[in-house]
Amino acid sequence: MKNLKFFLTKTNKAKSIQNFFRKVFSRSGGKKEGNVVGALSFKLAKLIDERNIIGIEGKINNKIGAYIFLTKLSFKEDYLVYLLAPVAVDNKIQKKGVGKKIIKFGIKYLKRHKVDILMTYGDPSYYSKVGFKKTKVSIVPAPYKLSQPIGWLINKISSKKINKFKSKPNCVRPFRNKKLW
C-alpha cells in the first residue's frame, strides 16, 4: 500500500480514535462490539504516555487507515511484556497487508525499547503471520480468565530465555474488565 506512514499518537486524538475503532468493529462484529471496542480505545487513547500505553496509527494520504495499541503487562518476573490490542484496519483496505505492516512497525518499536515479549489475544491464524505462536495461560498467565484460551498468543521479541511465569500480570486500567477477556 503506497503512502502508508506510521506515527506514535498523542492523547488529543482520543475521539477520532474511538470513532475509527467503532466504525471498523461495527462493520465486522456488529454495533454492540463496535461500541465496546470504541469505548475501550477511547479510554486507552486518553491515557497514552508512550510507556504504559502506546498508540500507533497508520495513515494513508493523511487519513487513519490502521491503528494499534501496545499496553504494558506487569509481571513480578523480570520480563518487559506488552499486549497488542486492540487492532483495527479500515474495512475498505483490509486484506492488503496494512495490518501486518503496522504490527511489524510496533514490534520494531518495542525491540528498540528492549521489550522481551509481546502478547495478544486474537485469531491464531492471523497473528501467526507476524510471529505470534500459541501459548498457554499456565506458561504466561493472562490478567483474567480467557473466554477463548486458544487466542492467547506470544511473540518472543528478545533473545532472553523465557521461563514459565508464576505471577499473574497487572494490566493497564482500561483492560481491568473481565468481560473484555
C-alpha positions in Angstrom: 0.0 0.0 0.0 1.6 3.3 -1.1 1.7 6.4 1.0 1.3 4.3 4.3 3.2 6.0 7.1 3.2 5.2 10.8 3.2 7.6 13.8 3.0 7.5 17.5 -0.2 9.1 18.6 -0.9 11.7 21.3 -3.9 11.7 23.7 -5.6 14.6 22.0 -6.9 12.3 19.2 -9.0 10.1 21.6 -12.4 10.9 20.0 -11.2 10.3 16.4 -9.5 7.0 17.5 -12.8 5.9 19.2 -14.8 6.7 16.1 -12.3 4.8 13.9 -12.5 1.6 16.1 -16.2 1.9 16.5 -16.7 2.0 12.7 -14.3 -0.8 11.9 -15.6 -3.2 14.6 -19.3 -2.3 14.0 -18.9 -3.4 10.4 -17.2 -6.6 11.2 -18.7 -7.6 14.5 -21.9 -5.6 14.9 -22.9 -2.4 16.6 -22.5 -3.8 20.2 -18.9 -4.9 19.5 -18.2 -1.6 17.8 -19.4 0.3 20.9 -17.4 -1.9 23.3 -14.1 -1.6 21.4 -14.8 2.1 20.6 -15.2 2.8 24.3 -12.1 0.8 25.2 -10.0 2.6 22.6 -11.2 6.0 23.8 -10.1 5.1 27.4 -6.7 3.8 26.1 -6.2 6.9 23.9 -6.8 9.3 26.8 -4.0 7.6 28.8 -1.3 7.3 26.1 2.0 8.0 27.8 4.4 6.1 25.5 5.5 4.0 28.5 2.4 2.1 29.7 0.2 2.8 26.7 1.5 3.3 23.2 -0.8 4.2 20.3 0.4 3.8 16.7 -1.6 5.0 13.7 -1.1 4.1 10.1 -2.0 7.0 7.8 -2.7 6.9 4.1 -2.8 10.2 2.5 -3.2 11.9 5.9 -6.2 9.7 6.9 -6.2 7.0 9.5 -6.2 3.6 7.8 -5.0 1.4 10.7 -4.4 1.7 14.5 -2.9 -0.5 17.2 -2.4 -0.2 20.9 0.6 -1.6 22.8 0.0 -1.7 26.6 2.2 -2.9 29.4 1.6 -6.1 31.2 3.4 -6.0 34.6 4.6 -9.3 36.0 6.7 -10.0 39.1 9.1 -11.8 36.9 12.0 -9.9 35.3 10.5 -9.5 31.8 9.3 -6.5 29.9 5.9 -7.6 28.4 3.4 -5.7 26.3 -0.1 -6.6 25.0 -1.1 -5.9 21.4 -4.8 -5.0 21.5 -7.0 -3.7 20.0 -6.0 -3.7 16.4 -8.1 -2.1 13.6 -7.7 -1.7 9.9 -10.2 0.4 7.8 -12.6 -2.1 6.3 -12.0 -0.7 2.8 -8.3 -1.6 2.9 -8.3 -4.9 4.7 -6.6 -7.9 3.2 -3.9 -5.6 1.6 -1.1 -6.2 4.2 -1.8 -3.0 6.2 -2.5 -4.8 9.5 0.7 -6.8 9.2 2.8 -3.7 8.4 1.5 -1.7 11.4 2.0 -4.7 13.7 5.6 -5.2 12.4 6.2 -1.5 12.9 5.0 -1.9 16.5 7.3 -4.9 17.1 10.3 -2.9 15.8 9.5 -0.1 18.1 9.3 -2.5 21.1 12.6 -4.1 20.1 14.3 -0.7 20.2 12.9 -0.3 23.7 14.2 -3.6 24.9 10.8 -5.3 25.3 11.1 -9.1 25.8 7.6 -10.4 24.9 4.5 -9.2 23.0 1.3 -10.9 23.8 -2.0 -10.7 22.0 -5.5 -12.2 22.3 -6.9 -12.9 18.9 -7.1 -15.2 15.9 -4.1 -17.5 15.8 -4.3 -17.9 12.0 -4.0 -14.2 11.5 -1.4 -13.3 14.2 0.9 -16.3 13.3 1.7 -14.3 10.1 3.5 -11.7 12.2 5.4 -14.1 14.5 2.9 -15.0 17.2 2.6 -18.5 18.5 0.0 -20.2 20.7 0.8 -20.4 24.3 -1.0 -21.5 27.5 -2.0 -19.4 30.4 -0.1 -22.0 32.5 3.1 -20.7 30.8 2.2 -16.9 30.5 -0.9 -16.1 32.6 -3.5 -13.7 31.3 -4.8 -10.9 33.6 -8.3 -12.5 33.7 -9.8 -15.9 32.8 -10.0 -16.1 28.9 -13.2 -17.0 27.2 -11.2 -18.3 24.2 -7.9 -19.6 25.6 -6.8 -20.7 22.0 -6.4 -17.0 21.2 -3.7 -16.3 23.9 -0.6 -15.8 21.7 3.0 -14.9 22.4 5.7 -13.2 20.2 9.1 -13.5 21.9 10.9 -10.4 20.6 14.1 -10.5 22.6 16.8 -13.2 22.9 16.1 -13.6 26.6 15.2 -17.1 27.7 11.5 -17.3 28.7 10.7 -19.4 31.7 7.2 -20.3 33.0 5.6 -17.3 34.8 4.5 -17.8 38.4 2.7 -14.4 38.7 -0.4 -13.1 37.1 0.1 -9.7 35.3 -1.4 -6.4 36.1 -2.8 -4.7 33.0 -3.5 -1.0 32.3 -6.7 0.3 33.8 -8.9 0.2 30.6 -8.3 -3.6 30.4 -9.3 -4.2 34.0 -12.7 -5.6 33.0 -13.1 -9.4 32.9 -15.8 -9.1 30.2 -13.1 -8.0 27.7 -11.2 -11.2 28.2 
